Amino acid sequence: QKEVEQNSGPLSVPEGAIASLNCTYSDRGSQSFFWYRQYSGKSPELIMSIYSNGDKEDGRFTAQLNKASQYVSLLIRDSQPSDSATYLCAVNMRGESGGSNYKLTFGKGTLLTVNP
Amino acid sequence: GAVVSQHPSRVICKSGTSVKIECRSLDFQATTMFWYRQFPKQSLMLMATSNEGSKATYEQGVEKDKFLINHASLTLSTLTVTSAHPEDSSFYICSARGDNINNEQFFGPGTRLTVL
């Protein structure tokens, strides 16, 4: 069973702090990794993608990937109350039938609350 | 990012009726579209994957005769929930992926289905 694991939270941080969200995945052959943000009652919104080991920064967001450890994380600097949402880690994995059939496998999401 | 629309955003219907949901990629050609279902406080569950011009691939446990998927063009996919029952009430979300090496998927805003 190919899986993506996340702590469900809730993760609570004060406004202005750094929020750290973590994710591990089971398929060592995965090459594409994504973080989605989902507000309550809304659909997921892509906020970061990362494909190679190391850090990738975009504004207040930094994604970190370590393929050897099968670990991907998302850091949110200067957290704002508007960042309060569920963050979904998604990994592009080869389907059970193999071949070129790739599909996103999602973690259950981490609920982040940023307190004013 | 790329834009995906869904229609309708909300539908309420009587048990036994069929409901059609449309998913459109507005500014790119979607070679692959995905249909997800999300129950309250649960993660996204992939129902099926569809490629333009071919039959959809359904995930295990998803009834293909109940959830009819058509991907007739590179910008439109439809999901028809046939003979809907209250247990089909859920948040249905489509996503689309273009012909890009990054495998990014973009989600539509979702359709909230309530079956009375």
Interface residues (C-beta under 8 A of the other chain):
Chain A: S32 F34 Y36 K42 S43 P44 E45 L46 S49 Y51 L88 A90 N92 N101 Y102 K103 L104 F106 G107 K108 G109
Chain B: G1 F34 Q42 S43 L44 L46 T49 T57 F91 I93 S95 N102 N103 E104 Q105 F106 F107 G108 P109 G110
